[in-house]
């Protein structure tokens, strides 16, 4: 079964596309058919597909098209993104796969911000965050009284506030000041991911 890129590339942001991809992969496993996903544009996409049980992936996040003669050298030099190795050994409840998708989109957005700061580039237009919506709505309804959720909600507010401050500094060209805030932002981000991972694994009670 080959899944079209129009569904795969939106799995981090569109719950309907995520449901279509997850359902297709479940069907492929039950029918013992190999699954292939087109349109894998980032390591974050690959993590979600890996956790859903996709067999094979293709897309610009792995490589651009190349002449056949270049393939042996590319294969010899290819190294998977560290994010894949990091998440390959982590358990994750399939019931919380939407949270994982939001978390990967959050990781992608944070990585983009860090590249802007380190490259001393002006901040681009802000993107809405599916993770923020999850924390404010679905997560609150599902886990509202759990300590892990309450901690995640607090860390999210801190992440948002500091990220906005960094973005404002980039717009004003105050790159050194923005760079000084990065360690604090990374620390908040890492804490947020660890805390949400507890919920995704079914703990955090």
LUMNU-129130 format. One record per residue (C-alpha): z, x, y negated; residue in three letters. Coordinates in nm, 4 decimals, always signed. Layout:
<sites>
(site (Z, X, Y), 'Ala'),
...
</sites>
This chain:
<sites>
(site (+0.0000, +0.0000, +0.0000), 'Unk'),
(site (-0.1031, +0.1473, -0.3342), 'Unk'),
(site (+0.0756, +0.0169, -0.6436), 'Unk'),
(site (-0.1254, +0.0064, -0.9626), 'Unk'),
(site (-0.0154, +0.2086, -1.2638), 'Unk'),
(site (+0.0128, -0.1042, -1.4814), 'Unk'),
(site (+0.3279, -0.1934, -1.2857), 'Unk'),
(site (+0.4621, +0.1542, -1.2114), 'Unk'),
(site (+0.4535, +0.2963, -1.5645), 'Unk'),
(site (+0.6734, +0.0139, -1.6972), 'Unk'),
(site (+0.9452, +0.0161, -1.4303), 'Unk'),
(site (+1.1929, +0.1853, -1.6657), 'Unk'),
(site (+1.1645, -0.0854, -1.9303), 'Unk'),
(site (+1.0305, -0.4066, -1.7749), 'Unk'),
(site (+1.2549, -0.5846, -1.5190), 'Unk'),
(site (+0.9601, -0.7909, -1.3908), 'Unk'),
(site (+0.7503, -0.4840, -1.3134), 'Unk'),
(site (+1.0533, -0.3209, -1.1521), 'Unk'),
(site (+1.1003, -0.6293, -0.9322), 'Unk'),
(site (+0.7314, -0.6250, -0.8318), 'Unk'),
(site (+0.7447, -0.2571, -0.7390), 'Unk'),
(site (+1.0763, -0.2946, -0.5521), 'Unk'),
(site (+0.9465, -0.5954, -0.3599), 'Unk'),
(site (+0.6225, -0.4191, -0.2697), 'Unk'),
(site (+0.8099, -0.1154, -0.1394), 'Unk'),
(site (+1.0427, -0.3352, +0.0669), 'Unk'),
(site (+0.7391, -0.5038, +0.2229), 'Unk'),
(site (+0.5799, -0.1650, +0.2943), 'Unk'),
(site (+0.8921, -0.0440, +0.4761), 'Unk'),
(site (+0.9179, -0.3607, +0.6860), 'Unk'),
(site (+0.5490, -0.3401, +0.7787), 'Unk'),
(site (+0.5758, +0.0368, +0.8389), 'Unk'),
(site (+0.2945, +0.1029, +0.5926), 'Unk'),
(site (+0.2841, +0.4143, +0.3728), 'Unk'),
(site (+0.3374, +0.3433, +0.0036), 'Unk'),
(site (+0.1694, +0.5187, -0.2898), 'Unk'),
(site (+0.2606, +0.4727, -0.6571), 'Unk'),
(site (+0.0097, +0.5416, -0.9347), 'Unk'),
(site (+0.1081, +0.6092, -1.2944), 'Unk'),
(site (+0.4156, +0.8278, -1.2435), 'Unk'),
(site (+0.4380, +0.9617, -1.5974), 'Unk'),
(site (+0.7792, +1.1305, -1.5963), 'Unk'),
(site (+1.0518, +1.2699, -1.3684), 'Unk'),
(site (+1.2557, +0.9605, -1.4551), 'Unk'),
(site (+0.9860, +0.7365, -1.3077), 'Unk'),
(site (+0.9848, +0.9536, -0.9960), 'Unk'),
(site (+1.3642, +0.9228, -0.9512), 'Unk'),
(site (+1.3505, +0.5421, -0.9533), 'Unk'),
(site (+1.0602, +0.5373, -0.7071), 'Unk'),
(site (+1.2387, +0.7873, -0.4845), 'Unk'),
(site (+1.5516, +0.5709, -0.4755), 'Unk'),
(site (+1.3381, +0.2661, -0.3962), 'Unk'),
(site (+1.1916, +0.4478, -0.0962), 'Unk'),
(site (+0.8383, +0.5190, -0.2177), 'Unk'),
(site (+0.6560, +0.7635, +0.0117), 'Unk'),
(site (+0.4016, +0.9201, -0.2258), 'Unk'),
(site (+0.3546, +0.9365, -0.6007), 'Unk'),
(site (+0.0726, +1.0397, -0.8309), 'Unk'),
(site (+0.0369, +1.0573, -1.2072), 'Unk'),
(site (+0.0429, +1.2751, -1.5172), 'Unk'),
(site (+0.4161, +1.3361, -1.4647), 'Unk'),
(site (+0.3168, +1.5460, -1.1627), 'Unk'),
(site (-0.0171, +1.6885, -1.2726), 'Unk'),
(site (-0.3274, +1.6168, -1.4752), 'Unk'),
(site (-0.6576, +1.5911, -1.2842), 'Unk'),
(site (-0.7969, +1.9302, -1.1869), 'Unk'),
(site (-1.0980, +2.0787, -1.0072), 'Unk'),
(site (-1.0535, +2.1029, -0.6302), 'Unk'),
(site (-1.0825, +2.4826, -0.6519), 'Unk'),
(site (-0.7659, +2.4957, -0.8673), 'Unk'),
(site (-0.5523, +2.2990, -0.6218), 'Unk'),
(site (-0.4313, +2.5848, -0.3943), 'Unk'),
(site (-0.2982, +2.7838, -0.6910), 'Unk'),
(site (-0.1341, +2.4733, -0.8371), 'Unk'),
(site (+0.0366, +2.3936, -0.5052), 'Unk'),
(site (+0.1659, +2.7502, -0.4777), 'Unk'),
(site (+0.3100, +2.7422, -0.8296), 'Unk'),
(site (+0.4402, +2.3833, -0.8318), 'Unk'),
(site (+0.8148, +2.3325, -0.8643), 'Unk'),
(site (+0.9612, +1.9793, -0.8746), 'Unk'),
(site (+1.1488, +1.8822, -1.1886), 'Unk'),
(site (+1.5236, +1.9637, -1.1548), 'Unk'),
(site (+1.6032, +1.5964, -1.2165), 'Unk'),
(site (+1.4544, +1.5072, -0.8769), 'Unk'),
(site (+1.6691, +1.7597, -0.6951), 'Unk'),
(site (+1.9744, +1.6440, -0.8879), 'Unk'),
(site (+1.9277, +1.2798, -0.7883), 'Unk'),
(site (+1.7942, +1.3305, -0.4358), 'Unk'),
(site (+2.1455, +1.3655, -0.2915), 'Unk'),
(site (+2.3082, +1.0889, -0.4961), 'Unk'),
(site (+2.3771, +0.7552, -0.3345), 'Unk'),
(site (+2.2874, +0.4451, -0.5313), 'Unk'),
(site (+2.3288, +0.0796, -0.4499), 'Unk'),
(site (+1.9936, -0.1004, -0.4292), 'Unk'),
(site (+2.1688, -0.3990, -0.5878), 'Unk'),
(site (+2.2027, -0.1906, -0.9032), 'Unk'),
(site (+1.8473, -0.0487, -0.9100), 'Unk'),
(site (+1.7815, -0.2135, -1.2484), 'Unk'),
(site (+2.0748, -0.0159, -1.3909), 'Unk'),
(site (+1.9259, +0.3050, -1.2465), 'Unk'),
(site (+1.5916, +0.2262, -1.4143), 'Unk'),
(site (+1.7666, +0.1711, -1.7484), 'Unk'),
(site (+1.9619, +0.4931, -1.6985), 'Unk'),
(site (+1.6435, +0.6902, -1.6363), 'Unk'),
(site (+1.4822, +0.5442, -1.9492), 'Unk'),
(site (+1.7944, +0.6439, -2.1404), 'Unk'),
(site (+1.7644, +0.9971, -1.9988), 'Unk'),
(site (+1.3987, +1.0099, -2.1065), 'Unk'),
(site (+1.4825, +0.8998, -2.4620), 'Unk'),
(site (+1.7699, +1.1482, -2.4907), 'Unk'),
(site (+1.5480, +1.4316, -2.3641), 'Unk'),
(site (+1.2916, +1.3387, -2.6290), 'Unk'),
(site (+1.5586, +1.3572, -2.8999), 'Unk'),
(site (+1.6742, +1.6996, -2.7774), 'Unk'),
(site (+1.3173, +1.8301, -2.7855), 'Unk'),
(site (+1.2791, +1.7054, -3.1429), 'Unk'),
(site (+1.5951, +1.8865, -3.2502), 'Unk'),
(site (+1.5199, +2.2088, -3.0642), 'Unk'),
(site (+1.1599, +2.2049, -3.1882), 'Unk'),
(site (+1.2749, +2.1184, -3.5421), 'Unk'),
(site (+1.0496, +1.8150, -3.5579), 'Unk'),
(site (+1.1029, +1.5057, -3.7658), 'Unk'),
(site (+1.2355, +1.2126, -3.5651), 'Unk'),
(site (+0.9730, +0.9689, -3.4452), 'Unk'),
(site (+1.0083, +0.5918, -3.4620), 'Unk'),
(site (+1.3163, +0.4692, -3.2774), 'Unk'),
(site (+1.2790, +0.2944, -2.9424), 'Unk'),
(site (+1.4821, -0.0020, -2.8253), 'Unk'),
(site (+1.7091, +0.0811, -2.5336), 'Unk'),
(site (+1.7153, -0.1347, -2.2194), 'Unk'),
(site (+2.0428, +0.0388, -2.1312), 'Unk'),
(site (+2.2064, -0.0851, -2.4508), 'Unk'),
(site (+2.0992, -0.4401, -2.3680), 'Unk'),
(site (+2.2333, -0.4020, -2.0127), 'Unk'),
(site (+2.5704, -0.2795, -2.1391), 'Unk'),
(site (+2.5945, -0.5654, -2.3874), 'Unk'),
(site (+2.4798, -0.8424, -2.1517), 'Unk'),
(site (+2.4323, -0.7967, -1.7747), 'Unk'),
(site (+2.6853, -0.5170, -1.7400), 'Unk'),
(site (+2.9455, -0.7075, -1.9374), 'Unk'),
(site (+2.8989, -1.0182, -1.7217), 'Unk'),
(site (+2.9094, -0.8209, -1.3945), 'Unk'),
(site (+3.1680, -0.5512, -1.4647), 'Unk'),
(site (+3.3375, -0.6552, -1.7892), 'Unk'),
(site (+3.6959, -0.5982, -1.6720), 'Unk'),
(site (+3.6402, -0.2747, -1.4808), 'Unk'),
(site (+3.7701, +0.0475, -1.6353), 'Unk'),
(site (+3.4396, +0.2260, -1.5693), 'Unk'),
(site (+3.2477, -0.0407, -1.7604), 'Unk'),
(site (+3.4915, -0.0354, -2.0545), 'Unk'),
(site (+3.4609, +0.3432, -2.0729), 'Unk'),
(site (+3.0801, +0.3204, -2.0542), 'Unk'),
(site (+3.0735, +0.0653, -2.3390), 'Unk'),
(site (+3.2834, +0.2985, -2.5561), 'Unk'),
(site (+3.0704, +0.6023, -2.4739), 'Unk'),
(site (+2.7541, +0.4020, -2.5484), 'Unk'),
(site (+2.8808, +0.3219, -2.8991), 'Unk'),
(site (+2.9616, +0.6892, -2.9557), 'Unk'),
(site (+2.6196, +0.7918, -2.8215), 'Unk'),
(site (+2.4439, +0.5439, -3.0486), 'Unk'),
(site (+2.6383, +0.6447, -3.3585), 'Unk'),
(site (+2.5885, +1.0183, -3.3069), 'Unk'),
(site (+2.2221, +0.9744, -3.2107), 'Unk'),
(site (+2.1598, +0.7812, -3.5325), 'Unk'),
(site (+2.3287, +1.0580, -3.7319), 'Unk'),
(site (+2.1108, +1.3225, -3.5641), 'Unk'),
(site (+1.7977, +1.1176, -3.6314), 'Unk'),
(site (+1.8888, +1.0825, -3.9992), 'Unk'),
(site (+1.9398, +1.4582, -4.0273), 'Unk'),
(site (+1.5996, +1.5229, -3.8686), 'Unk'),
(site (+1.4310, +1.2884, -4.1141), 'Unk'),
(site (+1.5910, +1.4810, -4.4014), 'Unk'),
(site (+1.4828, +1.8164, -4.2558), 'Unk'),
(site (+1.8426, +1.9268, -4.2013), 'Unk'),
(site (+1.7639, +2.0769, -3.8633), 'Unk'),
(site (+2.0552, +2.3207, -3.8346), 'Unk'),
(site (+2.3075, +2.0439, -3.8930), 'Unk'),
(site (+2.1335, +1.8287, -3.6309), 'Unk'),
(site (+2.1373, +2.1179, -3.3849), 'Unk'),
(site (+2.5123, +2.1646, -3.4290), 'Unk'),
(site (+2.5687, +1.8069, -3.3142), 'Unk'),
(site (+2.3685, +1.8477, -2.9917), 'Unk'),
(site (+2.6518, +1.9828, -2.7698), 'Unk'),
(site (+2.8719, +1.6865, -2.8616), 'Unk'),
(site (+2.5855, +1.4436, -2.7994), 'Unk'),
(site (+2.5084, +1.6020, -2.4605), 'Unk'),
(site (+2.8751, +1.5808, -2.3605), 'Unk'),
(site (+2.8885, +1.2095, -2.4473), 'Unk'),
(site (+2.5612, +1.1534, -2.2628), 'Unk'),
(site (+2.6815, +1.3294, -1.9482), 'Unk'),
(site (+3.0018, +1.1263, -1.9506), 'Unk'),
(site (+2.8056, +0.8047, -1.9946), 'Unk'),
(site (+2.5743, +0.8859, -1.7026), 'Unk'),
(site (+2.8656, +0.9788, -1.4741), 'Unk'),
(site (+3.0492, +0.6588, -1.5616), 'Unk'),
(site (+2.7475, +0.4359, -1.5084), 'Unk'),
(site (+2.6812, +0.6156, -1.1807), 'Unk'),
(site (+3.0215, +0.4939, -1.0605), 'Unk'),
(site (+2.9102, +0.1374, -1.1254), 'Unk'),
(site (+2.5727, +0.1996, -0.9610), 'Unk'),
(site (+2.7439, +0.3302, -0.6498), 'Unk'),
(site (+2.9574, +0.0192, -0.6323), 'Unk'),
(site (+3.2802, +0.1895, -0.7429), 'Unk'),
(site (+3.4418, +0.1992, -1.0842), 'Unk'),
(site (+3.6893, -0.0743, -0.9927), 'Unk'),
</sites>
